[in-house]
Amino acid sequence: MKRIFDFIVSLMGLLILSPLFLAASLLILAAMGWPIFYRQVRVGKDGKPFNIYKFRSMVKNAERQGPAFTAGGDPRITPLGRLLRKYKIDELPQLINVILGDMSLVGPRPEVPEYVERYTEEQRRVLSVRPGLTDTASIVYRDEEAVLSRYDDAQKAYVDKVMPAKLRLNLAYIERAGFFSDLSLIFKTLEKIFWRR
């Protein structure tokens, strides 16, 4: 049932949001040039790697110029990219990942391989379900970039503090996951995006 729901809602989302997709693509092309999309290897269900899709919000070859995550004030993020990230528009192409079956609408956010290698046996339980577009950790750490910008060593802070906290939330989600709890998380995510305080 979850897979059918994911597929139908994602397909409808792509159709309804197609004008926004076109507008974002044209803006990126005009402001930053080609490519429009950014692909990155993430770890999915059962540890299977896949390419996650996003609208490009950073300078070209950004992955060679810094860590796999971003902190507030990261110079690799372009002015247009900051706007796309603020309203999570950069994440919309992941609806394609949901249709392909790599991801679900709700589930633990997929991590890059280098950080998954640091998971404990208990933390690896998050790989027992499909990763998602949103989860409890995404809501709690809605301003993750701002949180990390407070630390001198943002990468160490992410690995030692933020990532373990997010994984605890993800494991708690797995224990109580259900259709109505997923719907609740979707609405809470939309609320955080459009009614930011």
Sequence and secondary structure as in RCSB ss.txt:
>XXXX:A:sequence
MKRIFDFIVSLMGLLILSPLFLAASLLILAAMGWPIFYRQVRVGKDGKPFNIYKFRSMVKNAERQGPAFTAGGDP
RITPLGRLLRKYKIDELPQLINVILGDMSLVGPRPEVPEYVERYTEEQRRVLSVRPGLTDTASIVYRDEEAVLSR
YDDAQKAYVDKVMPAKLRLNLAYIERAGFFSDLSLIFKTLEKIFWRR
>XXXX:A:secstr
 HHHHHHHHHHHHHHHTHHHHHHHHHHHHHHH S  EEEEEEE GGG EEEEEEE  B TTGGGSS SS  TT T
TB HHHHHHHHTTGGGTTHHHHHHHTS EEES   B HHHHTT  TTGGGGGGS  EEE HHHHHTTTHHHHHTT
SSSHHHHIIIIIHHHHHHHHHHHHHH  HHHHHHHHHHHHHHHHS  
